[in-house]
Amino acid sequence: MARRSPRQTTIAAGKSERLHRGDIMSPEKRSALMSRIRGKGTKPELAVAALLAGTGLTWEEHAKDLPGRPDFVLREQRIAIFVDGDFWHGWRFPAWRMKLSEKWERKIAANRMRDARNFRALRRAGWSVIRIWEHQIEKDPAGCIARILSVQQATGLASNRQAWHD
């Protein structure tokens, strides 16, 4: 019979073990680093703005009157676009949540719940919601703008169909 490591035994017993081993930075250094992270004008947002500019669409940025303050809003088509960072908004969060301290796990989980609540509120109000992840912009910017244009065309068709029936 093969010997199991303590971690394998914990996993086999159905318990999950936190893999976080503490921060490598002092609280002061970590605070200084975190204070430099911006919520607006990030590189992924600038990349999406440049892509949108190439399409001839008009948009608003960070509309305060909508839930979640979407990064980009195509108001006429009722499309809200969120450009989300992989870490802060928890892309594939279940796969790496145990590597975080409990504080950060709670923070990212709360961000994900808030995002879901905002997306739901927008959809209930008749908006199409597009979420673009940071890694998608880096890997396939053309695919990101294609998604936006696809939704834009679909909402245009839907509003035209509604006008025909009125």
FIBATOR-270780 format. One record per residue (C-alpha): y, x, z; chain; residue number from 1; residue in three letters. Coordinates in Angstrom, 2 decimals, decimal comma, m for minus. Layout:
% FIBATOR-270780
{Y=Y; X=X; Z=Z; chain=A; n=NUM; res=ALA}
...
% end
This chain:
% FIBATOR-270780
{Y=0,00; X=0,00; Z=0,00; chain=A; n=1; res=MET}
{Y=3,41; X=1,37; Z=m1,03; chain=A; n=2; res=ALA}
{Y=5,99; X=1,95; Z=1,66; chain=A; n=3; res=ARG}
{Y=9,21; X=m0,05; Z=1,43; chain=A; n=4; res=ARG}
{Y=12,61; X=1,31; Z=2,19; chain=A; n=5; res=SER}
{Y=14,62; X=m0,54; Z=4,88; chain=A; n=6; res=PRO}
{Y=16,80; X=m2,04; Z=2,13; chain=A; n=7; res=ARG}
{Y=13,76; X=m3,32; Z=0,19; chain=A; n=8; res=GLN}
{Y=12,39; X=m4,84; Z=3,37; chain=A; n=9; res=THR}
{Y=15,71; X=m6,57; Z=4,04; chain=A; n=10; res=THR}
{Y=15,83; X=m7,94; Z=0,50; chain=A; n=11; res=ILE}
{Y=12,18; X=m9,02; Z=0,66; chain=A; n=12; res=ALA}
{Y=12,91; X=m10,88; Z=3,91; chain=A; n=13; res=ALA}
{Y=15,64; X=m12,85; Z=2,12; chain=A; n=14; res=GLY}
{Y=18,55; X=m11,18; Z=3,89; chain=A; n=15; res=LYS}
{Y=21,32; X=m9,45; Z=2,03; chain=A; n=16; res=SER}
{Y=22,59; X=m6,12; Z=3,26; chain=A; n=17; res=GLU}
{Y=26,22; X=m5,16; Z=2,89; chain=A; n=18; res=ARG}
{Y=26,44; X=m1,97; Z=0,84; chain=A; n=19; res=LEU}
{Y=30,09; X=m1,22; Z=1,71; chain=A; n=20; res=HIS}
{Y=30,33; X=1,98; Z=3,69; chain=A; n=21; res=ARG}
{Y=34,02; X=2,02; Z=4,55; chain=A; n=22; res=GLY}
{Y=37,17; X=3,02; Z=2,74; chain=A; n=23; res=ASP}
{Y=37,65; X=6,59; Z=1,60; chain=A; n=24; res=ILE}
{Y=41,45; X=6,28; Z=1,97; chain=A; n=25; res=MET}
{Y=43,57; X=6,01; Z=5,05; chain=A; n=26; res=SER}
{Y=45,14; X=2,59; Z=5,64; chain=A; n=27; res=PRO}
{Y=48,54; X=4,04; Z=4,69; chain=A; n=28; res=GLU}
{Y=47,30; X=5,43; Z=1,37; chain=A; n=29; res=LYS}
{Y=45,41; X=2,23; Z=0,57; chain=A; n=30; res=ARG}
{Y=48,50; X=0,16; Z=1,36; chain=A; n=31; res=SER}
{Y=50,70; X=2,33; Z=m0,88; chain=A; n=32; res=ALA}
{Y=48,17; X=2,07; Z=m3,71; chain=A; n=33; res=LEU}
{Y=47,76; X=m1,71; Z=m3,41; chain=A; n=34; res=MET}
{Y=51,53; X=m2,28; Z=m3,29; chain=A; n=35; res=SER}
{Y=51,81; X=m0,85; Z=m6,82; chain=A; n=36; res=ARG}
{Y=49,58; X=m3,55; Z=m8,33; chain=A; n=37; res=ILE}
{Y=51,65; X=m6,08; Z=m10,23; chain=A; n=38; res=ARG}
{Y=51,03; X=m9,75; Z=m10,90; chain=A; n=39; res=GLY}
{Y=53,15; X=m9,92; Z=m14,04; chain=A; n=40; res=LYS}
{Y=53,59; X=m7,61; Z=m17,00; chain=A; n=41; res=GLY}
{Y=50,16; X=m6,01; Z=m16,67; chain=A; n=42; res=THR}
{Y=48,66; X=m4,04; Z=m19,56; chain=A; n=43; res=LYS}
{Y=46,20; X=m6,84; Z=m20,41; chain=A; n=44; res=PRO}
{Y=49,05; X=m9,39; Z=m20,44; chain=A; n=45; res=GLU}
{Y=51,18; X=m7,17; Z=m22,66; chain=A; n=46; res=LEU}
{Y=48,25; X=m6,80; Z=m25,06; chain=A; n=47; res=ALA}
{Y=47,80; X=m10,60; Z=m25,27; chain=A; n=48; res=VAL}
{Y=51,56; X=m11,07; Z=m25,77; chain=A; n=49; res=ALA}
{Y=51,44; X=m8,63; Z=m28,67; chain=A; n=50; res=ALA}
{Y=48,48; X=m10,49; Z=m30,17; chain=A; n=51; res=LEU}
{Y=50,25; X=m13,84; Z=m29,78; chain=A; n=52; res=LEU}
{Y=53,41; X=m12,44; Z=m31,37; chain=A; n=53; res=ALA}
{Y=51,39; X=m11,56; Z=m34,46; chain=A; n=54; res=GLY}
{Y=50,32; X=m15,21; Z=m34,90; chain=A; n=55; res=THR}
{Y=53,77; X=m16,75; Z=m35,06; chain=A; n=56; res=GLY}
{Y=53,02; X=m19,04; Z=m32,09; chain=A; n=57; res=LEU}
{Y=55,70; X=m19,72; Z=m29,49; chain=A; n=58; res=THR}
{Y=54,79; X=m19,53; Z=m25,83; chain=A; n=59; res=TRP}
{Y=56,12; X=m19,45; Z=m22,32; chain=A; n=60; res=GLU}
{Y=55,04; X=m16,96; Z=m19,69; chain=A; n=61; res=GLU}
{Y=54,18; X=m17,76; Z=m16,06; chain=A; n=62; res=HIS}
{Y=55,15; X=m21,44; Z=m16,17; chain=A; n=63; res=ALA}
{Y=56,00; X=m22,32; Z=m12,58; chain=A; n=64; res=LYS}
{Y=55,57; X=m26,06; Z=m13,15; chain=A; n=65; res=ASP}
{Y=51,82; X=m25,80; Z=m13,87; chain=A; n=66; res=LEU}
{Y=48,95; X=m25,20; Z=m11,41; chain=A; n=67; res=PRO}
{Y=48,08; X=m21,51; Z=m11,16; chain=A; n=68; res=GLY}
{Y=51,16; X=m20,42; Z=m13,15; chain=A; n=69; res=ARG}
{Y=49,28; X=m19,65; Z=m16,38; chain=A; n=70; res=PRO}
{Y=50,13; X=m16,29; Z=m17,89; chain=A; n=71; res=ASP}
{Y=50,83; X=m17,92; Z=m21,26; chain=A; n=72; res=PHE}
{Y=51,50; X=m21,56; Z=m22,09; chain=A; n=73; res=VAL}
{Y=51,47; X=m23,16; Z=m25,53; chain=A; n=74; res=LEU}
{Y=53,25; X=m26,28; Z=m24,33; chain=A; n=75; res=ARG}
{Y=53,19; X=m28,30; Z=m27,55; chain=A; n=76; res=GLU}
{Y=49,42; X=m27,91; Z=m27,82; chain=A; n=77; res=GLN}
{Y=48,94; X=m28,18; Z=m24,03; chain=A; n=78; res=ARG}
{Y=47,06; X=m24,89; Z=m23,81; chain=A; n=79; res=ILE}
{Y=47,15; X=m22,73; Z=m20,67; chain=A; n=80; res=ALA}
{Y=45,99; X=m19,13; Z=m21,03; chain=A; n=81; res=ILE}
{Y=45,03; X=m17,02; Z=m18,04; chain=A; n=82; res=PHE}
{Y=44,63; X=m13,25; Z=m18,41; chain=A; n=83; res=VAL}
{Y=42,54; X=m12,24; Z=m15,42; chain=A; n=84; res=ASP}
{Y=41,63; X=m8,86; Z=m14,00; chain=A; n=85; res=GLY}
{Y=37,90; X=m8,31; Z=m13,61; chain=A; n=86; res=ASP}
{Y=38,17; X=m7,21; Z=m9,97; chain=A; n=87; res=PHE}
{Y=40,84; X=m9,56; Z=m8,64; chain=A; n=88; res=TRP}
{Y=39,35; X=m12,70; Z=m10,17; chain=A; n=89; res=HIS}
{Y=35,73; X=m11,73; Z=m9,61; chain=A; n=90; res=GLY}
{Y=34,06; X=m11,35; Z=m12,99; chain=A; n=91; res=TRP}
{Y=30,31; X=m11,27; Z=m12,26; chain=A; n=92; res=ARG}
{Y=31,22; X=m11,38; Z=m8,56; chain=A; n=93; res=PHE}
{Y=27,73; X=m12,24; Z=m7,24; chain=A; n=94; res=PRO}
{Y=26,43; X=m8,96; Z=m8,71; chain=A; n=95; res=ALA}
{Y=28,84; X=m6,76; Z=m6,73; chain=A; n=96; res=TRP}
{Y=30,14; X=m8,80; Z=m3,80; chain=A; n=97; res=ARG}
{Y=27,96; X=m6,97; Z=m1,27; chain=A; n=98; res=MET}
{Y=29,60; X=m3,66; Z=m2,21; chain=A; n=99; res=LYS}
{Y=32,90; X=m4,87; Z=m0,71; chain=A; n=100; res=LEU}
{Y=34,03; X=m5,02; Z=2,86; chain=A; n=101; res=SER}
{Y=33,91; X=m8,53; Z=4,31; chain=A; n=102; res=GLU}
{Y=37,71; X=m8,74; Z=4,07; chain=A; n=103; res=LYS}
{Y=37,72; X=m8,05; Z=0,32; chain=A; n=104; res=TRP}
{Y=34,72; X=m10,28; Z=m0,30; chain=A; n=105; res=GLU}
{Y=36,62; X=m13,19; Z=1,34; chain=A; n=106; res=ARG}
{Y=39,76; X=m12,36; Z=m0,67; chain=A; n=107; res=LYS}
{Y=38,01; X=m12,32; Z=m4,06; chain=A; n=108; res=ILE}
{Y=35,95; X=m15,42; Z=m3,19; chain=A; n=109; res=ALA}
{Y=39,17; X=m17,24; Z=m2,26; chain=A; n=110; res=ALA}
{Y=40,77; X=m16,15; Z=m5,56; chain=A; n=111; res=ASN}
{Y=37,79; X=m17,56; Z=m7,46; chain=A; n=112; res=ARG}
{Y=37,97; X=m20,87; Z=m5,59; chain=A; n=113; res=MET}
{Y=41,72; X=m21,12; Z=m6,22; chain=A; n=114; res=ARG}
{Y=41,20; X=m20,35; Z=m9,92; chain=A; n=115; res=ASP}
{Y=38,56; X=m23,10; Z=m10,21; chain=A; n=116; res=ALA}
{Y=40,86; X=m25,57; Z=m8,43; chain=A; n=117; res=ARG}
{Y=43,79; X=m24,73; Z=m10,75; chain=A; n=118; res=ASN}
{Y=41,66; X=m24,92; Z=m13,90; chain=A; n=119; res=PHE}
{Y=40,30; X=m28,31; Z=m12,79; chain=A; n=120; res=ARG}
{Y=43,81; X=m29,64; Z=m12,11; chain=A; n=121; res=ALA}
{Y=45,02; X=m28,50; Z=m15,52; chain=A; n=122; res=LEU}
{Y=42,05; X=m30,02; Z=m17,34; chain=A; n=123; res=ARG}
{Y=42,48; X=m33,31; Z=m15,49; chain=A; n=124; res=ARG}
{Y=46,12; X=m33,32; Z=m16,62; chain=A; n=125; res=ALA}
{Y=45,00; X=m32,99; Z=m20,24; chain=A; n=126; res=GLY}
{Y=45,41; X=m29,24; Z=m20,73; chain=A; n=127; res=TRP}
{Y=42,98; X=m26,90; Z=m22,48; chain=A; n=128; res=SER}
{Y=42,38; X=m23,83; Z=m20,33; chain=A; n=129; res=VAL}
{Y=41,48; X=m20,44; Z=m21,77; chain=A; n=130; res=ILE}
{Y=40,49; X=m17,60; Z=m19,48; chain=A; n=131; res=ARG}
{Y=40,56; X=m14,13; Z=m20,97; chain=A; n=132; res=ILE}
{Y=39,07; X=m11,35; Z=m18,90; chain=A; n=133; res=TRP}
{Y=40,55; X=m7,86; Z=m18,78; chain=A; n=134; res=GLU}
{Y=37,39; X=m6,29; Z=m20,23; chain=A; n=135; res=HIS}
{Y=37,39; X=m8,74; Z=m23,15; chain=A; n=136; res=GLN}
{Y=40,88; X=m7,65; Z=m24,19; chain=A; n=137; res=ILE}
{Y=39,88; X=m3,98; Z=m24,02; chain=A; n=138; res=GLU}
{Y=36,62; X=m4,53; Z=m25,90; chain=A; n=139; res=LYS}
{Y=37,51; X=m7,20; Z=m28,47; chain=A; n=140; res=ASP}
{Y=41,20; X=m8,10; Z=m28,80; chain=A; n=141; res=PRO}
{Y=40,58; X=m9,79; Z=m32,17; chain=A; n=142; res=ALA}
{Y=37,96; X=m12,03; Z=m30,55; chain=A; n=143; res=GLY}
{Y=40,44; X=m13,01; Z=m27,82; chain=A; n=144; res=CYS}
{Y=43,13; X=m14,11; Z=m30,26; chain=A; n=145; res=ILE}
{Y=40,47; X=m15,87; Z=m32,36; chain=A; n=146; res=ALA}
{Y=39,50; X=m17,94; Z=m29,28; chain=A; n=147; res=ARG}
{Y=43,12; X=m18,90; Z=m28,69; chain=A; n=148; res=ILE}
{Y=43,65; X=m19,88; Z=m32,33; chain=A; n=149; res=LEU}
{Y=40,39; X=m21,82; Z=m32,36; chain=A; n=150; res=SER}
{Y=41,46; X=m23,91; Z=m29,35; chain=A; n=151; res=VAL}
{Y=44,96; X=m24,27; Z=m30,82; chain=A; n=152; res=GLN}
{Y=43,54; X=m25,62; Z=m34,08; chain=A; n=153; res=GLN}
{Y=41,12; X=m27,94; Z=m32,25; chain=A; n=154; res=ALA}
{Y=43,89; X=m29,40; Z=m30,08; chain=A; n=155; res=THR}
{Y=46,05; X=m29,85; Z=m33,18; chain=A; n=156; res=GLY}
{Y=43,26; X=m31,80; Z=m34,85; chain=A; n=157; res=LEU}
{Y=42,71; X=m33,93; Z=m31,75; chain=A; n=158; res=ALA}
{Y=46,41; X=m34,82; Z=m31,49; chain=A; n=159; res=SER}
{Y=46,50; X=m35,66; Z=m35,21; chain=A; n=160; res=ASN}
{Y=43,46; X=m37,93; Z=m34,80; chain=A; n=161; res=ARG}
{Y=45,18; X=m39,67; Z=m31,88; chain=A; n=162; res=GLN}
{Y=48,34; X=m40,18; Z=m33,98; chain=A; n=163; res=ALA}
{Y=46,27; X=m41,76; Z=m36,78; chain=A; n=164; res=TRP}
{Y=44,84; X=m44,29; Z=m34,31; chain=A; n=165; res=HIS}
{Y=48,19; X=m45,27; Z=m32,74; chain=A; n=166; res=ASP}
% end
